[in-house]
């Protein structure tokens, strides 16, 4: 009985957050406070948990929250400046002429453009870039929020694979091996997101009209990711897959594209941002120099702010326009801070107190069927922490040790942890808040989370089935 109560106490922050967001429809900030209070109460009162690491957990949580909010501010400011300069309207007009059917555009963004940006940036930057464009293209705020969230489906290689690097180190695998295994497991998942995008944007008629194209784009994104991981630079796998799908999407529309005027000036700030991000992440001495200057210079927040300055100069935005953009950004950004902070801190408390380890130890009771449970465990970590890196740090050692003790493939288990945690992280409250803020739905995070759930749940089920087959 005591053992069962221990599992209940350890799982309570997850349960409270889920009920508050999905059942009671509380704003994310209120649900985050509730989850944090429950996590602290368990750590401080349950004898099986250890509260000694709480101070360090709070320090680390504050640092992570600062990084997320830094990136969000830069992304929102860039959107407001581009909107003031007319760039968002120009891009939306171009996209509407390039592809009048919204469902096809949705699939191209979800498995093409957005995964490319997520791979070279991480930290949810793809959300704050793609959500405003989807809004301007005519999608409702809810659909734009959900589609931009799904666009993070290449999270195992987000920020050039930093989470996978951590997972490889903790599992005893090489980065290349874990990347390859993760790419194999991800191959059937990209089409799931492409199909979900079609269904959300166009319903069953959209699936009938564009189903084969979405399937092809999804398989191309997955194949490009796998081939890049196996034969080129694994860190660029997600970017390569997203780029392959984007090129195919544009290639299918080449006759129409050839007759259109591409809004080059409106796209220049995005190109400038991309160059900065690639230089900061892909050029060794640049990254080393930035790391020496401190975390402010390593995060994608700085390239975003530099792109803001570039956009303001490019479009000749003066004092009144700059002031209005800054004021609008602060109004969007400030309400988000509480939700991000409380959920990140709750995740850190669960990790440091031993609650996560307790849950993981209970999962070993499934014996040889453990690989069918491992995806749910990885997803749990990704959902609460909002980060593939944090999810791997939380559960990877426990998952691999459990697999070793049960005689299950350690490589397969590590890859399942890496991929399931990645996909569930896009549903994390702190990431959903990004999408809700970028689309004007702050306070309705539960609606976004419910609408975004199906392909994530399907991905976890698929990973469970693959685990059972390959174990």
C-alpha positions in Angstrom: 0.0 0.0 0.0 2.8 2.4 0.9 4.6 1.7 -2.3 1.4 2.4 -4.4 1.0 5.7 -2.5 4.5 6.6 -3.3 3.8 6.2 -7.0 0.7 8.4 -6.6 2.7 11.1 -4.9 5.4 11.0 -7.6 2.8 11.2 -10.4 0.6 13.8 -8.7 2.2 16.9 -10.4 1.6 15.3 -13.9 -2.0 14.4 -12.9 -2.8 17.8 -11.5 -1.4 19.7 -14.5 -3.3 17.5 -16.9 -6.6 17.8 -15.1 -6.2 21.6 -14.6 -5.4 22.2 -18.3 -7.5 19.6 -20.1 -10.3 19.0 -17.7 -10.8 22.3 -15.8 -9.5 24.4 -18.6 -7.4 26.6 -16.3 -4.9 29.1 -17.8 -1.4 27.6 -18.1 -0.1 30.0 -15.4 -2.7 28.7 -12.8 -2.1 25.1 -13.8 1.6 25.6 -13.4 1.3 27.0 -9.9 -0.9 24.0 -9.0 1.6 21.5 -10.4 4.5 23.3 -8.7 2.8 23.4 -5.3 1.9 19.7 -5.5 5.5 18.8 -6.6 6.9 20.7 -3.7 4.4 19.2 -1.2 5.4 15.7 -2.3 9.1 16.4 -2.1 8.9 18.0 1.4 6.4 15.6 3.0 6.8 12.1 1.4 9.6 10.1 3.1 10.6 8.3 -0.1 11.5 11.6 -1.8 14.5 13.8 -1.2 14.1 17.6 -0.8 17.8 18.3 -0.5 18.2 19.2 -4.2 15.4 21.7 -4.3 17.6 24.9 -4.1 19.7 23.7 -7.1 16.5 22.7 -9.0 15.2 26.2 -8.6 18.4 27.8 -9.8 18.5 25.6 -12.8 14.8 26.1 -13.5 15.2 29.9 -13.4 18.0 29.6 -16.0 16.0 27.4 -18.3 12.9 29.7 -18.0 15.1 32.7 -18.8 16.3 31.1 -22.0 12.8 30.3 -23.1 11.4 33.7 -22.4 14.4 35.4 -24.0 13.7 33.5 -27.2 10.0 34.2 -27.1 10.5 37.9 -26.7 12.8 38.1 -29.7 10.4 36.0 -31.8 7.4 38.1 -30.9 9.3 41.4 -31.5 10.4 40.2 -34.9 6.9 39.3 -35.8 5.6 42.7 -34.7 8.3 44.6 -36.6 7.7 42.5 -39.8 4.0 43.2 -39.4 4.6 46.9 -39.1 6.8 46.8 -42.2 4.2 44.9 -44.3 6.3 41.8 -44.6 3.8 39.4 -43.0 1.1 40.6 -45.4 3.4 40.2 -48.4 4.4 36.7 -47.4 0.8 35.7 -46.7 -0.3 37.0 -50.2 2.5 35.1 -51.8 1.6 31.8 -50.0 -2.0 32.2 -50.9 -1.2 32.5 -54.6 1.4 29.7 -54.4 -1.1 27.3 -52.8 -4.7 28.3 -52.6 -5.7 25.1 -50.8 -4.9 25.6 -47.1 -4.6 21.9 -46.3 -1.7 21.5 -48.7 0.0 24.6 -47.3 -0.5 23.2 -43.7 1.2 19.9 -44.6 4.2 21.7 -46.2 4.7 23.9 -43.2 4.3 21.1 -40.6 6.8 18.6 -42.1 8.9 21.0 -44.2 9.5 24.7 -43.3 8.9 24.5 -39.5 11.0 21.4 -38.8 13.9 23.0 -40.7 13.8 26.1 -38.4 13.3 23.9 -35.3 16.4 21.9 -36.2 18.7 24.9 -36.7 17.3 26.8 -33.7 15.4 24.7 -31.1 13.8 26.3 -28.1 10.4 26.5 -29.9 11.6 29.2 -32.3 9.8 27.4 -35.1 6.5 28.1 -33.3 7.0 31.9 -33.0 8.1 32.0 -36.7 5.5 29.9 -38.3 2.4 30.7 -36.2 2.1 34.3 -37.4 2.6 33.3 -41.0 -0.1 30.7 -40.7 -2.4 33.3 -39.1 -1.7 35.7 -41.9 -2.4 33.0 -44.5 -5.9 32.7 -43.2 -5.8 29.9 -40.6 -7.9 30.5 -37.4 -5.8 31.2 -34.3 -6.5 27.7 -32.9 -5.4 26.0 -36.1 -2.4 28.2 -36.5 -1.3 27.4 -32.9 -1.8 23.6 -33.4 -0.1 23.5 -36.7 2.9 25.5 -35.5 3.2 23.2 -32.5 3.2 20.1 -34.8 6.0 21.8 -36.8 8.3 20.8 -34.0 8.2 17.2 -35.0 11.9 17.1 -35.7 12.7 17.9 -32.0 15.3 15.1 -31.6 17.6 17.2 -33.8 16.4 20.6 -32.5 19.2 23.1 -31.9 21.3 20.8 -34.0 20.6 17.7 -31.9 21.7 19.0 -28.4 19.1 16.8 -26.7 20.3 13.7 -28.6 23.9 14.5 -27.7 22.9 14.5 -24.0 20.9 11.3 -24.5 23.9 9.6 -26.2 26.2 10.5 -23.4 23.9 9.2 -20.7 23.1 6.0 -22.6 26.7 5.1 -23.4 26.0 5.2 -27.2 27.7 7.4 -29.7 25.8 10.4 -31.0 25.8 8.9 -34.5 24.3 5.6 -33.3 21.5 7.3 -31.3 20.8 9.7 -34.1 20.5 6.8 -36.6 18.2 4.8 -34.3 16.1 7.9 -33.7 15.8 8.6 -37.4 14.6 5.0 -38.0 11.9 5.3 -35.4 10.9 8.7 -36.7 10.4 7.5 -40.3 6.7 6.5 -39.8 6.0 9.5 -37.6 6.5 12.4 -40.1 3.6 11.1 -42.3 1.4 11.0 -39.1 1.9 14.8 -38.6 1.4 15.5 -42.3 -1.8 13.6 -42.3 -3.0 15.3 -39.1 -2.2 18.7 -40.7 -4.4 17.8 -43.7 -7.2 16.6 -41.4 -7.1 19.8 -39.2 -7.0 22.2 -42.2 -9.3 20.5 -44.7 -11.1 17.7 -43.0 -11.8 14.4 -44.8 -12.2 16.2 -48.2 -8.7 17.7 -47.7 -7.3 14.2 -46.9 -8.9 12.8 -50.1 -7.6 15.6 -52.3 -4.1 15.8 -50.8 -3.5 12.6 -48.9 -1.0 11.1 -51.3 1.0 14.4 -51.4 1.1 14.6 -47.6 2.2 11.0 -47.3 5.0 11.6 -49.8 6.1 14.8 -48.0 6.1 13.0 -44.7 8.1 10.1 -46.0 10.5 12.4 -47.8 11.1 14.3 -44.5 11.7 11.1 -42.7 13.9 9.6 -45.4 15.9 12.8 -45.7 16.5 12.8 -41.9 17.6 9.1 -41.9 19.9 9.5 -44.9 21.5 12.6 -43.5 22.0 10.9 -40.2 23.5 7.8 -41.7 25.7 9.3 -44.4 26.4 13.0 -43.7 26.3 15.2 -40.6 23.9 13.8 -38.0 23.5 17.2 -36.3 21.9 18.5 -39.6 19.5 15.5 -40.0 16.3 17.3 -39.0 17.2 20.3 -41.1 18.0 18.1 -44.1 14.6 16.3 -43.8 12.7 19.6 -43.5 14.6 21.1 -46.4 13.9 18.0 -48.6 10.2 18.2 -47.9 10.2 22.0 -48.5 12.0 21.6 -51.9 9.6 18.9 -52.9 6.6 21.1 -51.9 7.9 24.0 -54.0 8.9 21.7 -56.9 5.4 20.4 -57.2 4.3 24.0 -57.6 7.1 25.1 -59.9 4.8 26.3 -62.8 2.9 28.5 -60.4 6.0 29.6 -58.6 7.7 30.6 -61.8 5.0 33.1 -62.6 4.9 34.7 -59.1 6.9 37.6 -57.8 8.7 36.2 -54.8 8.6 38.8 -51.9 12.4 38.8 -51.6 12.5 41.9 -49.4 9.9 40.5 -47.0 11.8 37.3 -46.7 15.2 38.9 -46.1 14.9 39.1 -42.3 14.2 35.4 -42.2 17.3 34.7 -44.4 19.4 37.0 -42.2 18.2 35.1 -39.1 18.9 31.7 -40.8 22.5 32.8 -41.6 23.1 34.0 -38.1 21.7 30.7 -36.6 23.8 28.5 -38.9 26.9 30.5 -38.1 26.3 30.4 -34.4 25.6 26.7 -34.3 27.5 25.3 -37.3 30.8 27.2 -37.2 33.0 25.9 -34.4 35.0 28.9 -33.5 32.0 31.2 -33.6 30.1 29.0 -31.1 33.2 28.6 -28.9 33.6 32.4 -28.8 29.8 32.9 -28.0 29.9 30.4 -25.2 32.8 32.2 -23.7 30.7 35.4 -23.5 27.9 33.7 -21.6 24.5 32.1 -22.1 22.9 35.3 -23.5 25.2 35.0 -26.6 24.6 31.2 -27.1 20.8 31.2 -27.1 18.8 31.8 -30.4 17.5 34.9 -28.6 20.4 37.0 -29.7 20.1 36.2 -33.5 16.4 37.0 -33.2 17.1 40.4 -31.7 19.8 41.1 -34.3 17.2 40.2 -37.0 14.8 42.6 -35.4 17.4 45.4 -35.8 18.0 44.3 -39.4 14.2 44.3 -40.1 13.7 47.7 -38.5 16.5 49.2 -40.7 15.3 47.4 -43.8 11.8 48.6 -43.6 12.7 52.1 -42.3 10.7 51.8 -39.1 11.0 55.0 -37.1 10.5 55.8 -33.5 6.6 55.6 -33.3 6.6 52.2 -35.2 9.4 50.8 -33.0 7.7 52.0 -29.8 4.4 50.4 -30.9 6.1 47.1 -31.7 8.0 47.0 -28.4 4.8 47.9 -26.4 2.8 45.2 -28.3 5.6 42.7 -27.7 5.7 43.4 -23.9 1.9 43.0 -23.7 2.1 39.6 -25.4 5.2 38.4 -23.5 4.6 39.4 -19.9 1.5 37.1 -19.2 3.5 34.2 -20.6 6.3 34.4 -18.0 4.4 33.0 -15.1 3.3 29.8 -17.0 6.8 29.1 -18.4 8.4 29.7 -15.0 6.1 27.5 -12.9 6.1 24.5 -15.2 9.8 24.5 -15.7 10.3 24.7 -11.9 7.8 21.9 -11.4 9.7 19.7 -13.8 13.0 20.5 -12.0 11.4 19.6 -8.6 10.1 16.3 -9.9 13.6 15.4 -11.2 15.6 16.5 -8.2 13.4 15.0 -5.6 13.6 11.5 -7.0 9.9 11.4 -8.1 10.8 10.7 -11.7 13.2 7.9 -10.7 10.5 6.4 -8.5 8.1 6.3 -11.5 10.7 4.8 -13.7 11.5 2.0 -11.3 7.9 1.1 -11.1 7.8 0.6 -14.9 10.3 -2.3 -14.7 7.5 -4.5 -13.4 6.4 -5.0 -17.0 9.4 -7.2 -17.6 10.1 -8.0 -21.3 7.2 -5.8 -22.2 9.0 -2.8 -20.8 9.8 -1.4 -24.3 6.0 -0.9 -24.8 5.9 1.2 -21.6 9.2 3.1 -22.3 7.6 5.5 -24.8 5.0 6.5 -22.2 7.7 7.2 -19.7 9.8 9.2 -22.1 6.6 11.1 -23.2 5.9 11.9 -19.5 9.3 13.5 -19.1 9.0 15.4 -22.4 5.6 16.7 -21.5 6.5 18.0 -18.1 9.9 19.4 -18.9 9.2 20.8 -22.4 12.7 19.8 -23.5 14.2 16.7 -25.2 17.5 17.5 -23.4 15.8 17.7 -20.0 13.7 14.6 -20.7 16.8 12.6 -21.5 18.6 13.9 -18.5 15.6 12.9 -16.4 14.9 9.4 -17.7 17.6 8.2 -20.1 19.9 6.6 -17.4 16.9 5.0 -15.8 15.5 3.7 -19.1 18.8 2.2 -20.2 19.5 0.6 -16.8 16.0 -0.9 -16.8 16.6 -2.3 -20.3 19.9 -3.8 -19.3 18.5 -5.5 -16.2 15.6 -6.9 -18.2 17.6 -8.1 -21.2 15.9 -5.7 -23.6 17.8 -3.9 -26.4 19.5 -0.9 -24.8 20.0 0.9 -28.1 16.3 0.5 -29.0 15.2 1.7 -25.5 17.5 4.7 -25.7 16.1 5.7 -29.1 12.5 5.2 -27.9 13.2 7.5 -24.9 14.8 10.1 -27.2 12.0 10.2 -29.7 9.0 9.8 -27.4 10.3 12.6 -25.1 10.9 14.8 -28.1 7.4 14.4 -29.5 5.7 14.8 -26.2 7.7 18.0 -25.5 5.7 19.9 -28.1 2.6 19.4 -25.9 4.4 20.7 -22.8 2.6 23.6 -21.3 5.5 25.9 -21.6 5.7 25.2 -25.4 1.9 25.4 -25.8 2.1 28.8 -24.2 4.5 29.9 -27.0 1.9 28.9 -29.6 -1.0 30.4 -27.7 0.9 33.7 -27.2 1.9 33.9 -30.8 -1.7 33.4 -32.0 -3.5 35.5 -29.4 -4.9 32.5 -27.4 -3.2 33.1 -24.1 -5.4 31.7 -21.4 -6.8 29.0 -23.7 -3.8 26.7 -23.6 -5.9 23.7 -22.8 -7.8 24.1 -26.0 -4.6 24.1 -28.0 -3.2 21.1 -26.1 -6.4 19.0 -26.7 -6.4 19.8 -30.4 -2.7 19.1 -30.7 -2.9 15.8 -28.8 -3.9 13.2 -31.5 -0.7 12.8 -33.6 1.4 12.9 -30.5 -0.6 10.1 -28.9 -0.5 8.2 -32.1 3.3 8.6 -32.2 3.7 7.2 -28.7 1.4 4.2 -29.7 3.5 3.6 -32.8 6.7 3.6 -30.8 5.2 1.1 -28.4 4.3 -1.2 -31.2 7.7 -0.8 -32.8 9.3 -1.6 -29.5 7.3 -4.8 -29.1 8.2 -5.9 -32.6 11.9 -5.2 -32.4 12.6 -6.1 -28.8 
